[in-house]
Structures are given as C-alpha cells and as structure tokens.
Amino acid sequence: MVAPADTLRYLWAGVTGDLIGADEVSRYQIIWQLRTPRVLLAAVVGAGLGAVGVAVQALVRNPLADPFILGVSSGASVGAVAVGAFGVLGALGVYAVSAGAFLGALGGTVLVYAASVSAAGVTPLRLVLTGVALSFGFQAVMGVIVYFVPGNEATGTILFWTLGGFGAATWGSLPLVTVVVLAGVALLRSASRRLDVMTLGDETAASLGVDTDRLRRGLFALTALMTGAMVAVSGAIGFVGLVIPHVVRIVVGAGHRRVLAIAPLVGAVFMVWVDLVSRVVAAPRELPLGFITALVGVPVFILLLRRRGYLFGGR
Amino acid sequence: MELRLEGLSVTVAGTDLVRELSLEVPGGQVVGLVGPNGSGKSTALRCVYRALRPTHGTVWLGGEDLAGLSLRQSARSVAALTQEGGGDLDFTAAEVVALGRTPHQRGNRSLDARERELCREAMERMDVAHLADRGVLSLSGGERQRVLVARCLVQEPRVLVLDEPTNHLDVRHQIGLLSLIRRAGITVLVVLHDLNLAAAVCDRIGVLSEGRLVATGTPREVLVTELVERVFGVSATVVPHPLTGDPQLLYTLSPHTPEEGTT
C-alpha cells in the first residue's frame, strides 16, 4: 500500500519533476509509470464506450446495441491474434498487437458496412443482423488461427481481447486514444439534435431536414474509429457501452445533448472503479474486466428492463 | 405557397407505386388524396416531404423544383405528419414538439423565447399542453398523434403534408384537427380514409387507384356513387349534408338485399 499523501507527492513529482527520496523510487514508479496511466486510460475508455454506446443505439435503433455490435471487437481479436500468430506488423515492435487489433477492428466494420449497404442506404436492422452474423464469422476465423498455430500465447491473447483489461496501460498508449475519444465525443455532441431527430424515424427526420442516410454513414465511420482506437488499447470491454446509455437516459431523459454530456462522465467513473475492483478483488491476480462489467452490468440491465416507465422503441 | 406534382412516377424494386401523377394544390387550399389501400397515396406524399425521390417527374414548391433544394431548405417550408409513431426514445411531449424547430436552427442552440412561445401555443392548440412532461411512448395513440401535429405546427410550414392525420383520434379531436386545418390558411395536402371527412375539409379531392390519378375535382364532382363503386368496390348512396351541402356517403353492407334480415 502507498499512503494517499505519498501518492499525491509522487503524482506531483511526476508532473513537475520534483525530487523524491532514493528509497521511494520503486513506489514512485508503481504510482507514476503503472497506476497513473492505467487510471487515465480506464477513464478515457470508459468515457468513450459510454458515448459510443449512446451513438450506436441511436444509429441502429436498437436498445440492445453496444459499441461492439458492428463487428468491431471480433474484428479486433482476429487482427490481434493474427499479429501474434504470424508475426505480421513486426516492424511496429511493442505496438504491433495494438495496431493489428485496430486494423482488424476497422477491417471488421468495413466488411459489415459493405455487406449491409444497399441502394436504399444503410438500414438499421440490416446493420445489426450483419454485424451479429459477421461477428460469428470473425470468431470462427480467430478460432481457426488459434487451432492451427500452436502456443499458449494465442489463448491468452484471445482472453484479453474478448474480455478486456488495462493491464498493458503505459503513457505511450494514452495520447492517440485520448485524442480520438475526446474529438469523437465532441463531434457526437455537435450532432445531438440530429441524433434526436433521427430517432423519430427516417421519414420524420427527412421532413425535418435531416438526411439520416448521410448521418448514419458518418456515425458508422466515427464510432468504428473510436471503438477501434479503444479496443486496440484495452480489448473489448463489454456491457459498459450497453448499460451506461440506458442508466443515463433514465436519469436525464432522452435528449442527446444531455445524454452525451453525462454518459462519458459516468462511463469514466464507472470504468475506473471496475478496474480498481479487478486489481484488488483477487490480488495479486487480476480479473479480466469483462467479468466484472458483466457481473455488475447484467443485474443492472435486468432491473432496468423490468423498471416501469422506461421505454425504448415503445417496447 | 402553391404545391404542384408534375408527372410524378415512383418505381421501387420494379413495382410502379405511383404512375404519372399530376396534381395541383393552390396556395392556401386543402387538397385531399383518397384511394384504396396500396393505391400510392402515401408514396406520393413521401415525395413531397423528401423521404423518397421520385423516379420521374417533379415536385414544384412555389416556382422551385424541390429536388434542387436541400432537405433542410424544403423542411423550412414543408412540414409532414408521417405514419411513423413516436420514434425510439422516450422524449417528453414538449421535447418532441421542440424538435419541430430543427430546420430553422443551427447546431444545438436551445430555443429562444419566441420559439418557446410558439411551442406552447401549438401544444395548446392541439390540446396537449397538459401532457408536456409525459413521455411520448407512454401516451395513447390519439394523444401522441396530436403531439406530432403540434410538432408540425411549430415548424411554421407554408405547406403541410398529412398522412392520415385522423388516425387514432376520437371524434372530437378528428373534427378539431380538421377544423384547424381548414382555418390555418396554409397549403395542405392530406391523405384521408374517411371520405365524408374528406368531403367536409377538402377544397379539392384527387382519387388514386393503382398509382394513377383517376379523378380530381371538388368533393361534389368526385364523390359520386359510380366512382366510389368503381374505385373502392363498395356501394354507397351519396346525399348532401343537410346543413353544409357537402356530399356525404351512406354505405350499405354489400351485396345489398332487402330480404337478408328475414332469411
């Protein structure tokens, strides 16, 4: 344990370059090199997942949608496992697996998009169904890779990418995902009213001057990019992007301007706490985050569905 | 503002939904579209509120080709009540009405005082002011329909397009809505199933059958026994309304045989 006062002092030293005692170096390194980026990363990813969850649920008009429904996470897993198994992208060194996951995530979403787009544009239901179907396909590809390429590493890689975690957080992994998430949330917020209108239905939206087809394509690209950036650093952490939007809507109502202001904050706080629990509950081992988010998320979600007076899509 | 459909054809997946439809809605008049299910009424309306691009033909708004305007530009002039319900999210009634201001607004600015007043007025006109804070998804069909009409009104349209606006409404609110349309002084194109209401509210009526306009004219010219029989396949006796003189249809369950009750 490091006392809170010492923790503050180390953080201060980290930020300002202040001096610390020689016997404190290892503790300082734990706080500054391991814990701090980890907490920040958890906050950024939590915020991003909360916001993307809101956007994707509006995009596909489905309350059960989460950021990973459009094939992002399974695509990322394929990319990451492929890097591990075949050693592609070796030139990127320690970032090879993250880069593989990012490319896999984008590749996955592009495939989902290509398979679901038609002359009439992208229809929400077809997007969801294609996303779910292709996710199974990606998982199969991943399974085949793991099956034919021996080695324990691959199994661990899969566990990490499908359940997620911040164990690999470093200062180096922070900047890109932070910029993408912050810019993404800002862009989503700027489209709040159009998101509101889109959920009224495509025809009504057209009559109110909103081109839903164009908006959907933009949202698709933006959420894929954001989710890809997050998956690359933390794996696919489930349930946050599904549950946070609903919880926030219950509290602040449906308007996207408020929801997109609150959901990232709630997501960030929630994620930091979940990460903390994952580290301490079975210390020194770490539980994969997906376990905890699911253990918390499932009962919350069930309670929420049973709650009277909360309606999505009139069902 | 005048609305004119010229040679409108819509083909979706090889099926002709609307064929060569030409129809004029003079400024300030109420023109009704009637016809059996699947005759292309809603499809024609969709072309006016930009949910659908006609395969051939032009929709003229004032002197302008609608296809040349951005969605936003046309939404400033044309408001529509569609067949869609309350949407996915449980917005409050007041929030839904406020979204009617969307085409007039830039970005996410909140409504100014005049716009808030506009919303309040519209909700009062539609008798939904007391529902302002209720979620739209928990309203009854008729209440929701009135909220959606209020949303159309705050759009301050010069042309109002209504797809079966009396759906779900009780008699009082049907009459209330149609009286409001009558008095509003804006150009209205409305699809109605109830021919008697159509006769009461419309200056002119267009009759669609299998995507084609088969008759057009004043209610008195159009709503005659022979046409109702031919287009709708029902036998009706047309009598003048004792007070207004509008044609009113009295239906008989077909085939009409006086002896039926006794056998």
Interface residues (C-beta under 8 A of the other chain):
Chain A: A58 R61 P63 R189 S190 S192 R193 R194 D196 V197 T199 L200 G201 D202 E203 T204 A206 S207 L208 G209 V210 D211 R249 G253 A254 G255 R257 G309 Y310 L311 F312 G313 G314
Chain B: R46 Y49 R50 A51 S70 L71 R72 Q73 S74 A75 R76 V78 A79 A80 T82 Q83 E84 G85 G86 G87 D88 L89 D90 F91 T92 E95 V96 L99 G100 T102 P103 Q105 G107 N108 G135 L137 S138 Q155 V161
